[in-house]
């Protein structure tokens, strides 16, 4: 089974929903993960969500059906960032 990775970005002042900024499978997914680790970017694994998001074009906003799943991940990331800052 190929490894998959998706990178999301969200700027509420610019877009209504998070956007896919990078996506890949296999070698490219491993490169994305290595770059994230080297840059201390938090990685969250959700196989079902990644399987859905990896099919979407880079630059596209996530579909409304995925808002809740992505919001849970973003809340988690914000809480870990707040803990690091305190």
PyMOL Python script that loads the backbone (N, CA, C, O; Angstrom):
from pymol import cmd

cmd.read_pdbstr("""\
ATOM      1  N   UNK A   1       0.843  -1.182   0.000  1.00  0.00           N
ATOM      2  CA  UNK A   1       0.000   0.000   0.000  1.00  0.00           C
ATOM      3  C   UNK A   1       0.887   1.244   0.000  1.00  0.00           C
ATOM      4  O   UNK A   1       1.806   1.351   0.813  1.00  0.00           O
ATOM      5  N   UNK A   2       0.621   2.170  -0.894  1.00  0.00           N
ATOM      6  CA  UNK A   2       1.385   3.408  -0.993  1.00  0.00           C
ATOM      7  C   UNK A   2       1.053   4.339   0.167  1.00  0.00           C
ATOM      8  O   UNK A   2      -0.097   4.470   0.586  1.00  0.00           O
ATOM      9  N   UNK A   3       2.098   4.975   0.663  1.00  0.00           N
ATOM     10  CA  UNK A   3       1.895   6.010   1.676  1.00  0.00           C
ATOM     11  C   UNK A   3       1.293   7.230   0.989  1.00  0.00           C
ATOM     12  O   UNK A   3       1.629   7.536  -0.155  1.00  0.00           O
ATOM     13  N   UNK A   4       0.399   7.929   1.695  1.00  0.00           N
ATOM     14  CA  UNK A   4      -0.248   9.117   1.147  1.00  0.00           C
ATOM     15  C   UNK A   4      -0.088  10.266   2.126  1.00  0.00           C
ATOM     16  O   UNK A   4      -0.004  10.059   3.337  1.00  0.00           O
ATOM     17  N   UNK A   5      -0.048  11.488   1.586  1.00  0.00           N
ATOM     18  CA  UNK A   5       0.056  12.674   2.435  1.00  0.00           C
ATOM     19  C   UNK A   5      -0.660  13.837   1.769  1.00  0.00           C
ATOM     20  O   UNK A   5      -0.680  13.966   0.545  1.00  0.00           O
ATOM     21  N   UNK A   6      -1.248  14.681   2.611  1.00  0.00           N
ATOM     22  CA  UNK A   6      -1.918  15.890   2.139  1.00  0.00           C
ATOM     23  C   UNK A   6      -1.564  17.016   3.098  1.00  0.00           C
ATOM     24  O   UNK A   6      -1.592  16.834   4.315  1.00  0.00           O
ATOM     25  N   UNK A   7      -1.234  18.168   2.553  1.00  0.00           N
ATOM     26  CA  UNK A   7      -0.960  19.354   3.368  1.00  0.00           C
ATOM     27  C   UNK A   7      -2.083  20.356   3.135  1.00  0.00           C
ATOM     28  O   UNK A   7      -2.465  20.636   1.999  1.00  0.00           O
ATOM     29  N   UNK A   8      -2.599  20.887   4.235  1.00  0.00           N
ATOM     30  CA  UNK A   8      -3.689  21.861   4.172  1.00  0.00           C
ATOM     31  C   UNK A   8      -3.234  23.198   4.709  1.00  0.00           C
ATOM     32  O   UNK A   8      -2.336  23.277   5.546  1.00  0.00           O
ATOM     33  N   UNK A   9      -3.867  24.249   4.216  1.00  0.00           N
ATOM     34  CA  UNK A   9      -3.628  25.595   4.702  1.00  0.00           C
ATOM     35  C   UNK A   9      -4.973  26.282   4.852  1.00  0.00           C
ATOM     36  O   UNK A   9      -5.893  26.051   4.068  1.00  0.00           O
ATOM     37  N   UNK A  10      -5.076  27.127   5.868  1.00  0.00           N
ATOM     38  CA  UNK A  10      -6.336  27.853   6.050  1.00  0.00           C
ATOM     39  C   UNK A  10      -6.048  29.281   6.472  1.00  0.00           C
ATOM     40  O   UNK A  10      -5.409  29.526   7.495  1.00  0.00           O
ATOM     41  N   UNK A  11      -6.522  30.205   5.679  1.00  0.00           N
ATOM     42  CA  UNK A  11      -6.443  31.635   5.974  1.00  0.00           C
ATOM     43  C   UNK A  11      -7.860  32.179   5.923  1.00  0.00           C
ATOM     44  O   UNK A  11      -8.372  32.465   4.840  1.00  0.00           O
ATOM     45  N   UNK A  12      -8.508  32.328   7.087  1.00  0.00           N
ATOM     46  CA  UNK A  12      -9.918  32.740   7.089  1.00  0.00           C
ATOM     47  C   UNK A  12     -10.180  34.080   6.414  1.00  0.00           C
ATOM     48  O   UNK A  12     -11.293  34.325   5.948  1.00  0.00           O
ATOM     49  N   UNK A  13      -9.180  34.948   6.352  1.00  0.00           N
ATOM     50  CA  UNK A  13      -9.365  36.245   5.689  1.00  0.00           C
ATOM     51  C   UNK A  13      -9.308  36.127   4.166  1.00  0.00           C
ATOM     52  O   UNK A  13      -9.702  37.045   3.446  1.00  0.00           O
ATOM     53  N   UNK A  14      -8.810  34.982   3.686  1.00  0.00           N
ATOM     54  CA  UNK A  14      -8.626  34.805   2.238  1.00  0.00           C
ATOM     55  C   UNK A  14      -9.629  33.833   1.631  1.00  0.00           C
ATOM     56  O   UNK A  14     -10.137  34.067   0.534  1.00  0.00           O
ATOM     57  N   UNK A  15      -9.916  32.736   2.342  1.00  0.00           N
ATOM     58  CA  UNK A  15     -10.811  31.725   1.779  1.00  0.00           C
ATOM     59  C   UNK A  15     -11.828  31.257   2.811  1.00  0.00           C
ATOM     60  O   UNK A  15     -11.651  31.435   4.016  1.00  0.00           O
ATOM     61  N   UNK A  16     -12.895  30.656   2.302  1.00  0.00           N
ATOM     62  CA  UNK A  16     -13.967  30.168   3.171  1.00  0.00           C
ATOM     63  C   UNK A  16     -13.609  28.869   3.867  1.00  0.00           C
ATOM     64  O   UNK A  16     -14.138  28.569   4.938  1.00  0.00           O
ATOM     65  N   UNK A  17     -12.722  28.103   3.272  1.00  0.00           N
ATOM     66  CA  UNK A  17     -12.410  26.766   3.793  1.00  0.00           C
ATOM     67  C   UNK A  17     -10.930  26.475   3.605  1.00  0.00           C
ATOM     68  O   UNK A  17     -10.263  27.128   2.803  1.00  0.00           O
ATOM     69  N   UNK A  18     -10.412  25.492   4.346  1.00  0.00           N
ATOM     70  CA  UNK A  18      -9.020  25.086   4.137  1.00  0.00           C
ATOM     71  C   UNK A  18      -8.794  24.628   2.689  1.00  0.00           C
ATOM     72  O   UNK A  18      -9.687  24.087   2.036  1.00  0.00           O
ATOM     73  N   UNK A  19      -7.571  24.868   2.220  1.00  0.00           N
ATOM     74  CA  UNK A  19      -7.198  24.479   0.860  1.00  0.00           C
ATOM     75  C   UNK A  19      -6.099  23.433   0.894  1.00  0.00           C
ATOM     76  O   UNK A  19      -5.291  23.372   1.821  1.00  0.00           O
ATOM     77  N   UNK A  20      -6.097  22.620  -0.136  1.00  0.00           N
ATOM     78  CA  UNK A  20      -5.047  21.629  -0.309  1.00  0.00           C
ATOM     79  C   UNK A  20      -3.861  22.337  -0.970  1.00  0.00           C
ATOM     80  O   UNK A  20      -3.976  22.865  -2.076  1.00  0.00           O
ATOM     81  N   UNK A  21      -2.724  22.339  -0.272  1.00  0.00           N
ATOM     82  CA  UNK A  21      -1.546  23.019  -0.808  1.00  0.00           C
ATOM     83  C   UNK A  21      -0.501  22.036  -1.340  1.00  0.00           C
ATOM     84  O   UNK A  21       0.389  22.418  -2.102  1.00  0.00           O
ATOM     85  N   UNK A  22      -0.614  20.780  -0.938  1.00  0.00           N
ATOM     86  CA  UNK A  22       0.268  19.734  -1.472  1.00  0.00           C
ATOM     87  C   UNK A  22      -0.405  18.392  -1.239  1.00  0.00           C
ATOM     88  O   UNK A  22      -1.163  18.213  -0.286  1.00  0.00           O
ATOM     89  N   UNK A  23      -0.114  17.465  -2.120  1.00  0.00           N
ATOM     90  CA  UNK A  23      -0.736  16.153  -2.036  1.00  0.00           C
ATOM     91  C   UNK A  23       0.130  15.166  -2.797  1.00  0.00           C
ATOM     92  O   UNK A  23       0.682  15.497  -3.847  1.00  0.00           O
ATOM     93  N   UNK A  24       0.249  13.960  -2.273  1.00  0.00           N
ATOM     94  CA  UNK A  24       1.049  12.989  -2.997  1.00  0.00           C
ATOM     95  C   UNK A  24       0.942  11.589  -2.434  1.00  0.00           C
ATOM     96  O   UNK A  24       0.415  11.365  -1.344  1.00  0.00           O
ATOM     97  N   UNK A  25       1.459  10.658  -3.210  1.00  0.00           N
ATOM     98  CA  UNK A  25       1.485   9.250  -2.826  1.00  0.00           C
ATOM     99  C   UNK A  25       2.891   8.714  -3.043  1.00  0.00           C
ATOM    100  O   UNK A  25       3.669   9.249  -3.832  1.00  0.00           O
ATOM    101  N   UNK A  26       3.198   7.631  -2.314  1.00  0.00           N
ATOM    102  CA  UNK A  26       4.479   6.961  -2.494  1.00  0.00           C
ATOM    103  C   UNK A  26       5.659   7.847  -2.143  1.00  0.00           C
ATOM    104  O   UNK A  26       5.698   8.444  -1.067  1.00  0.00           O
ATOM    105  N   UNK A  27       6.620   7.931  -3.049  1.00  0.00           N
ATOM    106  CA  UNK A  27       7.855   8.689  -2.833  1.00  0.00           C
ATOM    107  C   UNK A  27       7.567  10.141  -2.487  1.00  0.00           C
ATOM    108  O   UNK A  27       8.175  10.686  -1.565  1.00  0.00           O
ATOM    109  N   UNK A  28       6.648  10.780  -3.212  1.00  0.00           N
ATOM    110  CA  UNK A  28       6.354  12.188  -2.960  1.00  0.00           C
ATOM    111  C   UNK A  28       5.744  12.371  -1.569  1.00  0.00           C
ATOM    112  O   UNK A  28       6.056  13.351  -0.892  1.00  0.00           O
ATOM    113  N   UNK A  29       4.890  11.458  -1.133  1.00  0.00           N
ATOM    114  CA  UNK A  29       4.312  11.531   0.211  1.00  0.00           C
ATOM    115  C   UNK A  29       5.416  11.441   1.262  1.00  0.00           C
ATOM    116  O   UNK A  29       5.404  12.183   2.243  1.00  0.00           O
ATOM    117  N   UNK A  30       6.367  10.534   1.057  1.00  0.00           N
ATOM    118  CA  UNK A  30       7.491  10.412   1.998  1.00  0.00           C
ATOM    119  C   UNK A  30       8.302  11.698   2.043  1.00  0.00           C
ATOM    120  O   UNK A  30       8.730  12.122   3.116  1.00  0.00           O
ATOM    121  N   UNK A  31       8.518  12.317   0.897  1.00  0.00           N
ATOM    122  CA  UNK A  31       9.240  13.589   0.856  1.00  0.00           C
ATOM    123  C   UNK A  31       8.477  14.678   1.611  1.00  0.00           C
ATOM    124  O   UNK A  31       9.075  15.463   2.347  1.00  0.00           O
ATOM    125  N   UNK A  32       7.170  14.721   1.429  1.00  0.00           N
ATOM    126  CA  UNK A  32       6.358  15.712   2.145  1.00  0.00           C
ATOM    127  C   UNK A  32       6.485  15.525   3.657  1.00  0.00           C
ATOM    128  O   UNK A  32       6.667  16.488   4.402  1.00  0.00           O
ATOM    129  N   UNK A  33       6.387  14.283   4.091  1.00  0.00           N
ATOM    130  CA  UNK A  33       6.459  13.984   5.526  1.00  0.00           C
ATOM    131  C   UNK A  33       7.845  14.328   6.070  1.00  0.00           C
ATOM    132  O   UNK A  33       7.956  14.909   7.150  1.00  0.00           O
ATOM    133  N   UNK A  34       8.895  13.978   5.341  1.00  0.00           N
ATOM    134  CA  UNK A  34      10.249  14.317   5.777  1.00  0.00           C
ATOM    135  C   UNK A  34      10.450  15.825   5.883  1.00  0.00           C
ATOM    136  O   UNK A  34      11.056  16.305   6.841  1.00  0.00           O
ATOM    137  N   UNK A  35       9.946  16.570   4.907  1.00  0.00           N
ATOM    138  CA  UNK A  35      10.053  18.032   4.955  1.00  0.00           C
ATOM    139  C   UNK A  35       9.293  18.600   6.150  1.00  0.00           C
ATOM    140  O   UNK A  35       9.769  19.517   6.818  1.00  0.00           O
ATOM    141  N   UNK A  36       8.125  18.056   6.411  1.00  0.00           N
ATOM    142  CA  UNK A  36       7.338  18.511   7.568  1.00  0.00           C
ATOM    143  C   UNK A  36       8.102  18.249   8.860  1.00  0.00           C
ATOM    144  O   UNK A  36       8.178  19.121   9.725  1.00  0.00           O
ATOM    145  N   UNK A  37       8.663  17.066   8.994  1.00  0.00           N
ATOM    146  CA  UNK A  37       9.415  16.725  10.207  1.00  0.00           C
ATOM    147  C   UNK A  37      10.636  17.628  10.370  1.00  0.00           C
ATOM    148  O   UNK A  37      10.918  18.098  11.472  1.00  0.00           O
ATOM    149  N   UNK A  38      11.357  17.871   9.282  1.00  0.00           N
ATOM    150  CA  UNK A  38      12.540  18.733   9.335  1.00  0.00           C
ATOM    151  C   UNK A  38      12.183  20.160   9.738  1.00  0.00           C
ATOM    152  O   UNK A  38      12.977  20.846  10.382  1.00  0.00           O
ATOM    153  N   UNK A  39      10.989  20.602   9.358  1.00  0.00           N
ATOM    154  CA  UNK A  39      10.548  21.959   9.663  1.00  0.00           C
ATOM    155  C   UNK A  39       9.648  22.037  10.892  1.00  0.00           C
ATOM    156  O   UNK A  39       9.015  23.058  11.160  1.00  0.00           O
ATOM    157  N   UNK A  40       9.609  20.932  11.629  1.00  0.00           N
ATOM    158  CA  UNK A  40       8.831  20.840  12.871  1.00  0.00           C
ATOM    159  C   UNK A  40       7.348  21.165  12.668  1.00  0.00           C
ATOM    160  O   UNK A  40       6.709  21.792  13.513  1.00  0.00           O
ATOM    161  N   UNK A  41       6.829  20.726  11.538  1.00  0.00           N
ATOM    162  CA  UNK A  41       5.400  20.855  11.250  1.00  0.00           C
ATOM    163  C   UNK A  41       4.707  19.646  11.855  1.00  0.00           C
ATOM    164  O   UNK A  41       5.109  18.506  11.622  1.00  0.00           O
ATOM    165  N   UNK A  42       3.673  19.901  12.626  1.00  0.00           N
ATOM    166  CA  UNK A  42       2.926  18.816  13.271  1.00  0.00           C
ATOM    167  C   UNK A  42       2.264  17.942  12.212  1.00  0.00           C
ATOM    168  O   UNK A  42       1.700  18.447  11.241  1.00  0.00           O
ATOM    169  N   UNK A  43       2.338  16.627  12.408  1.00  0.00           N
ATOM    170  CA  UNK A  43       1.721  15.683  11.485  1.00  0.00           C
ATOM    171  C   UNK A  43       0.600  14.958  12.211  1.00  0.00           C
ATOM    172  O   UNK A  43       0.784  14.459  13.322  1.00  0.00           O
ATOM    173  N   UNK A  44      -0.557  14.905  11.574  1.00  0.00           N
ATOM    174  CA  UNK A  44      -1.705  14.188  12.117  1.00  0.00           C
ATOM    175  C   UNK A  44      -2.099  13.124  11.097  1.00  0.00           C
ATOM    176  O   UNK A  44      -2.262  13.416   9.912  1.00  0.00           O
ATOM    177  N   UNK A  45      -2.250  11.894  11.567  1.00  0.00           N
ATOM    178  CA  UNK A  45      -2.618  10.798  10.672  1.00  0.00           C
ATOM    179  C   UNK A  45      -4.109  10.510  10.756  1.00  0.00           C
ATOM    180  O   UNK A  45      -4.652  10.291  11.839  1.00  0.00           O
ATOM    181  N   UNK A  46      -4.758  10.512   9.612  1.00  0.00           N
ATOM    182  CA  UNK A  46      -6.166  10.125   9.500  1.00  0.00           C
ATOM    183  C   UNK A  46      -6.326   9.501   8.119  1.00  0.00           C
ATOM    184  O   UNK A  46      -6.590  10.194   7.136  1.00  0.00           O
ATOM    185  N   UNK A  47      -6.161   8.187   8.062  1.00  0.00           N
ATOM    186  CA  UNK A  47      -6.134   7.475   6.782  1.00  0.00           C
ATOM    187  C   UNK A  47      -7.365   7.732   5.931  1.00  0.00           C
ATOM    188  O   UNK A  47      -7.241   8.001   4.736  1.00  0.00           O
ATOM    189  N   UNK A  48      -8.542   7.654   6.519  1.00  0.00           N
ATOM    190  CA  UNK A  48      -9.778   7.846   5.742  1.00  0.00           C
ATOM    191  C   UNK A  48      -9.846   9.249   5.156  1.00  0.00           C
ATOM    192  O   UNK A  48     -10.236   9.426   4.002  1.00  0.00           O
ATOM    193  N   UNK A  49      -9.468  10.245   5.950  1.00  0.00           N
ATOM    194  CA  UNK A  49      -9.504  11.625   5.469  1.00  0.00           C
ATOM    195  C   UNK A  49      -8.480  11.844   4.366  1.00  0.00           C
ATOM    196  O   UNK A  49      -8.787  12.467   3.349  1.00  0.00           O
ATOM    197  N   UNK A  50      -7.271  11.339   4.557  1.00  0.00           N
ATOM    198  CA  UNK A  50      -6.231  11.488   3.536  1.00  0.00           C
ATOM    199  C   UNK A  50      -6.636  10.781   2.250  1.00  0.00           C
ATOM    200  O   UNK A  50      -6.416  11.310   1.160  1.00  0.00           O
ATOM    201  N   UNK A  51      -7.223   9.593   2.362  1.00  0.00           N
ATOM    202  CA  UNK A  51      -7.669   8.867   1.165  1.00  0.00           C
ATOM    203  C   UNK A  51      -8.672   9.701   0.363  1.00  0.00           C
ATOM    204  O   UNK A  51      -8.677   9.643  -0.866  1.00  0.00           O
ATOM    205  N   UNK A  52      -9.510  10.468   1.040  1.00  0.00           N
ATOM    206  CA  UNK A  52     -10.479  11.320   0.355  1.00  0.00           C
ATOM    207  C   UNK A  52      -9.830  12.579  -0.205  1.00  0.00           C
ATOM    208  O   UNK A  52     -10.104  12.978  -1.337  1.00  0.00           O
ATOM    209  N   UNK A  53      -8.967  13.203   0.597  1.00  0.00           N
ATOM    210  CA  UNK A  53      -8.372  14.479   0.184  1.00  0.00           C
ATOM    211  C   UNK A  53      -7.339  14.332  -0.924  1.00  0.00           C
ATOM    212  O   UNK A  53      -7.192  15.231  -1.752  1.00  0.00           O
ATOM    213  N   UNK A  54      -6.618  13.209  -0.954  1.00  0.00           N
ATOM    214  CA  UNK A  54      -5.556  13.039  -1.934  1.00  0.00           C
ATOM    215  C   UNK A  54      -6.112  13.019  -3.369  1.00  0.00           C
ATOM    216  O   UNK A  54      -5.363  13.246  -4.319  1.00  0.00           O
ATOM    217  N   UNK A  55      -7.370  12.759  -3.528  1.00  0.00           N
ATOM    218  CA  UNK A  55      -8.013  12.723  -4.865  1.00  0.00           C
ATOM    219  C   UNK A  55      -8.355  14.108  -5.403  1.00  0.00           C
ATOM    220  O   UNK A  55      -8.624  14.269  -6.593  1.00  0.00           O
ATOM    221  N   UNK A  56      -8.344  15.112  -4.513  1.00  0.00           N
ATOM    222  CA  UNK A  56      -8.752  16.460  -4.909  1.00  0.00           C
ATOM    223  C   UNK A  56      -7.574  17.230  -5.490  1.00  0.00           C
ATOM    224  O   UNK A  56      -6.428  16.975  -5.121  1.00  0.00           O
ATOM    225  N   UNK A  57      -7.841  18.171  -6.397  1.00  0.00           N
ATOM    226  CA  UNK A  57      -6.750  18.937  -7.000  1.00  0.00           C
ATOM    227  C   UNK A  57      -6.103  19.901  -6.007  1.00  0.00           C
ATOM    228  O   UNK A  57      -6.769  20.457  -5.134  1.00  0.00           O
ATOM    229  N   UNK A  58      -4.805  20.084  -6.159  1.00  0.00           N
ATOM    230  CA  UNK A  58      -4.075  21.055  -5.343  1.00  0.00           C
ATOM    231  C   UNK A  58      -4.651  22.442  -5.633  1.00  0.00           C
ATOM    232  O   UNK A  58      -4.900  22.802  -6.783  1.00  0.00           O
ATOM    233  N   UNK A  59      -4.854  23.200  -4.570  1.00  0.00           N
ATOM    234  CA  UNK A  59      -5.429  24.539  -4.698  1.00  0.00           C
ATOM    235  C   UNK A  59      -6.918  24.576  -4.441  1.00  0.00           C
ATOM    236  O   UNK A  59      -7.498  25.652  -4.298  1.00  0.00           O
ATOM    237  N   UNK A  60      -7.547  23.410  -4.380  1.00  0.00           N
ATOM    238  CA  UNK A  60      -8.987  23.389  -4.162  1.00  0.00           C
ATOM    239  C   UNK A  60      -9.315  23.446  -2.674  1.00  0.00           C
ATOM    240  O   UNK A  60      -8.554  22.968  -1.833  1.00  0.00           O
ATOM    241  N   UNK A  61     -10.469  24.041  -2.371  1.00  0.00           N
ATOM    242  CA  UNK A  61     -10.955  24.047  -0.998  1.00  0.00           C
ATOM    243  C   UNK A  61     -11.518  22.668  -0.679  1.00  0.00           C
ATOM    244  O   UNK A  61     -12.010  21.967  -1.564  1.00  0.00           O
ATOM    245  N   UNK A  62     -11.441  22.289   0.591  1.00  0.00           N
ATOM    246  CA  UNK A  62     -11.995  20.993   0.968  1.00  0.00           C
ATOM    247  C   UNK A  62     -13.512  21.045   0.834  1.00  0.00           C
ATOM    248  O   UNK A  62     -14.106  22.108   1.015  1.00  0.00           O
ATOM    249  N   UNK A  63     -14.148  19.927   0.521  1.00  0.00           N
ATOM    250  CA  UNK A  63     -15.613  19.892   0.405  1.00  0.00           C
ATOM    251  C   UNK A  63     -16.273  20.076   1.782  1.00  0.00           C
ATOM    252  O   UNK A  63     -15.693  19.748   2.818  1.00  0.00           O
ATOM    253  N   UNK A  64     -17.479  20.600   1.758  1.00  0.00           N
ATOM    254  CA  UNK A  64     -18.226  20.840   3.005  1.00  0.00           C
ATOM    255  C   UNK A  64     -18.372  19.575   3.833  1.00  0.00           C
ATOM    256  O   UNK A  64     -18.403  19.645   5.062  1.00  0.00           O
ATOM    257  N   UNK A  65     -18.463  18.427   3.186  1.00  0.00           N
ATOM    258  CA  UNK A  65     -18.630  17.159   3.900  1.00  0.00           C
ATOM    259  C   UNK A  65     -17.423  16.845   4.787  1.00  0.00           C
ATOM    260  O   UNK A  65     -17.523  16.021   5.696  1.00  0.00           O
ATOM    261  N   UNK A  66     -16.302  17.485   4.533  1.00  0.00           N
ATOM    262  CA  UNK A  66     -15.083  17.208   5.302  1.00  0.00           C
ATOM    263  C   UNK A  66     -14.770  18.283   6.333  1.00  0.00           C
ATOM    264  O   UNK A  66     -13.779  18.175   7.056  1.00  0.00           O
ATOM    265  N   UNK A  67     -15.603  19.321   6.410  1.00  0.00           N
ATOM    266  CA  UNK A  67     -15.357  20.419   7.348  1.00  0.00           C
ATOM    267  C   UNK A  67     -15.185  19.916   8.774  1.00  0.00           C
ATOM    268  O   UNK A  67     -14.228  20.302   9.446  1.00  0.00           O
ATOM    269  N   UNK A  68     -16.092  19.062   9.254  1.00  0.00           N
ATOM    270  CA  UNK A  68     -16.035  18.611  10.641  1.00  0.00           C
ATOM    271  C   UNK A  68     -14.746  17.848  10.928  1.00  0.00           C
ATOM    272  O   UNK A  68     -14.101  18.088  11.949  1.00  0.00           O
ATOM    273  N   UNK A  69     -14.370  16.947  10.054  1.00  0.00           N
ATOM    274  CA  UNK A  69     -13.149  16.158  10.257  1.00  0.00           C
ATOM    275  C   UNK A  69     -11.913  17.048  10.291  1.00  0.00           C
ATOM    276  O   UNK A  69     -11.040  16.877  11.142  1.00  0.00           O
ATOM    277  N   UNK A  70     -11.846  17.984   9.379  1.00  0.00           N
ATOM    278  CA  UNK A  70     -10.691  18.881   9.318  1.00  0.00           C
ATOM    279  C   UNK A  70     -10.705  19.843  10.506  1.00  0.00           C
ATOM    280  O   UNK A  70      -9.649  20.174  11.045  1.00  0.00           O
ATOM    281  N   UNK A  71     -11.883  20.289  10.914  1.00  0.00           N
ATOM    282  CA  UNK A  71     -11.979  21.193  12.065  1.00  0.00           C
ATOM    283  C   UNK A  71     -11.455  20.521  13.332  1.00  0.00           C
ATOM    284  O   UNK A  71     -10.790  21.165  14.144  1.00  0.00           O
ATOM    285  N   UNK A  72     -11.744  19.246  13.507  1.00  0.00           N
ATOM    286  CA  UNK A  72     -11.241  18.506  14.673  1.00  0.00           C
ATOM    287  C   UNK A  72      -9.713  18.500  14.666  1.00  0.00           C
ATOM    288  O   UNK A  72      -9.083  18.701  15.705  1.00  0.00           O
ATOM    289  N   UNK A  73      -9.126  18.274  13.508  1.00  0.00           N
ATOM    290  CA  UNK A  73      -7.664  18.256  13.394  1.00  0.00           C
ATOM    291  C   UNK A  73      -7.090  19.643  13.649  1.00  0.00           C
ATOM    292  O   UNK A  73      -6.097  19.774  14.365  1.00  0.00           O
ATOM    293  N   UNK A  74      -7.695  20.679  13.078  1.00  0.00           N
ATOM    294  CA  UNK A  74      -7.201  22.040  13.288  1.00  0.00           C
ATOM    295  C   UNK A  74      -7.302  22.438  14.762  1.00  0.00           C
ATOM    296  O   UNK A  74      -6.399  23.088  15.288  1.00  0.00           O
ATOM    297  N   UNK A  75      -8.397  22.053  15.435  1.00  0.00           N
ATOM    298  CA  UNK A  75      -8.526  22.354  16.871  1.00  0.00           C
ATOM    299  C   UNK A  75      -7.420  21.661  17.656  1.00  0.00           C
ATOM    300  O   UNK A  75      -6.828  22.254  18.559  1.00  0.00           O
ATOM    301  N   UNK A  76      -7.143  20.409  17.313  1.00  0.00           N
ATOM    302  CA  UNK A  76      -6.069  19.678  17.971  1.00  0.00           C
ATOM    303  C   UNK A  76      -4.737  20.399  17.764  1.00  0.00           C
ATOM    304  O   UNK A  76      -3.983  20.592  18.717  1.00  0.00           O
ATOM    305  N   UNK A  77      -4.447  20.795  16.534  1.00  0.00           N
ATOM    306  CA  UNK A  77      -3.185  21.472  16.239  1.00  0.00           C
ATOM    307  C   UNK A  77      -3.080  22.797  16.986  1.00  0.00           C
ATOM    308  O   UNK A  77      -2.011  23.135  17.495  1.00  0.00           O
ATOM    309  N   UNK A  78      -4.163  23.542  17.056  1.00  0.00           N
ATOM    310  CA  UNK A  78      -4.157  24.798  17.803  1.00  0.00           C
ATOM    311  C   UNK A  78      -3.909  24.563  19.285  1.00  0.00           C
ATOM    312  O   UNK A  78      -3.180  25.325  19.921  1.00  0.00           O
ATOM    313  N   UNK A  79      -4.509  23.517  19.841  1.00  0.00           N
ATOM    314  CA  UNK A  79      -4.323  23.244  21.267  1.00  0.00           C
ATOM    315  C   UNK A  79      -2.886  22.819  21.564  1.00  0.00           C
ATOM    316  O   UNK A  79      -2.341  23.192  22.603  1.00  0.00           O
ATOM    317  N   UNK A  80      -2.262  22.045  20.673  1.00  0.00           N
ATOM    318  CA  UNK A  80      -0.870  21.650  20.903  1.00  0.00           C
ATOM    319  C   UNK A  80       0.062  22.853  20.754  1.00  0.00           C
ATOM    320  O   UNK A  80       1.070  22.952  21.454  1.00  0.00           O
ATOM    321  N   UNK A  81      -0.276  23.758  19.846  1.00  0.00           N
ATOM    322  CA  UNK A  81       0.526  24.969  19.663  1.00  0.00           C
ATOM    323  C   UNK A  81       0.416  25.866  20.890  1.00  0.00           C
ATOM    324  O   UNK A  81       1.411  26.440  21.331  1.00  0.00           O
ATOM    325  N   UNK A  82      -0.787  25.989  21.442  1.00  0.00           N
ATOM    326  CA  UNK A  82      -0.980  26.797  22.643  1.00  0.00           C
ATOM    327  C   UNK A  82      -0.214  26.219  23.819  1.00  0.00           C
ATOM    328  O   UNK A  82       0.355  26.967  24.614  1.00  0.00           O
ATOM    329  N   UNK A  83      -0.192  24.878  23.944  1.00  0.00           N
ATOM    330  CA  UNK A  83       0.552  24.241  25.034  1.00  0.00           C
ATOM    331  C   UNK A  83       2.041  24.508  24.907  1.00  0.00           C
ATOM    332  O   UNK A  83       2.725  24.717  25.909  1.00  0.00           O
ATOM    333  N   UNK A  84       2.544  24.502  23.683  1.00  0.00           N
ATOM    334  CA  UNK A  84       3.967  24.763  23.461  1.00  0.00           C
ATOM    335  C   UNK A  84       4.323  26.210  23.815  1.00  0.00           C
ATOM    336  O   UNK A  84       5.423  26.488  24.292  1.00  0.00           O
ATOM    337  N   UNK A  85       3.379  27.128  23.576  1.00  0.00           N
ATOM    338  CA  UNK A  85       3.635  28.545  23.841  1.00  0.00           C
ATOM    339  C   UNK A  85       3.529  28.916  25.315  1.00  0.00           C
ATOM    340  O   UNK A  85       3.985  29.983  25.724  1.00  0.00           O
ATOM    341  N   UNK A  86       2.928  28.038  26.112  1.00  0.00           N
ATOM    342  CA  UNK A  86       2.778  28.344  27.545  1.00  0.00           C
ATOM    343  C   UNK A  86       3.867  27.763  28.363  1.00  0.00           C
ATOM    344  O   UNK A  86       3.882  27.931  29.582  1.00  0.00           O
TER     345      UNK A  86
END
""", "prot")
cmd.dss("prot")
cmd.show_as("cartoon", "prot")
cmd.util.cbc("prot")
cmd.orient("prot")
